[in-house]
Amino acid sequence: MKINYINSLRLLATLSVVFLHTSAGLLDAREITNLDTQFGLSCYKYTMQFGVPVFIMISGALFLNPSKEVGFGLFWRKYVKRIALALVIFGLPMCLIETYFSKQGGGN
């Protein structure tokens, strides 16, 4: 069973998460005193948060497909391994970069 709209949802959710992180960075990076600007950025940020549950729903639709048998062993070997690899490749360097720059910039 092929679900035709999954790729479109993935693209939409990916863009939403990118825009969400961009707006969160703008809100957290500096003190915004103009209430209109702060309100606009907050609305933008909260509007883009739909992407996170969409990713969870896409995962559920793909994992719970009744025509595809995914055993516990396959789940751990294939999917958990990919998630762990992505966290090591992307998450660890970003954590180190953030720690380095927060100490350099006089952050907490």
Residue pairs with C-beta under 8 A, 6 or more apart in sequence:
1 65
1 67
3 61
3 62
6 58
6 61
6 62
9 54
9 58
10 55
10 58
12 51
12 54
13 50
13 51
13 52
13 54
13 55
13 58
14 51
15 51
16 48
16 49
16 50
16 51
16 54
17 48
17 51
17 52
17 55
19 44
19 48
20 45
20 48
20 49
20 51
20 52
23 41
23 44
23 45
23 48
24 45
26 41
27 38
27 41
27 42
27 45
32 38
32 41
63 70
101 107
102 108
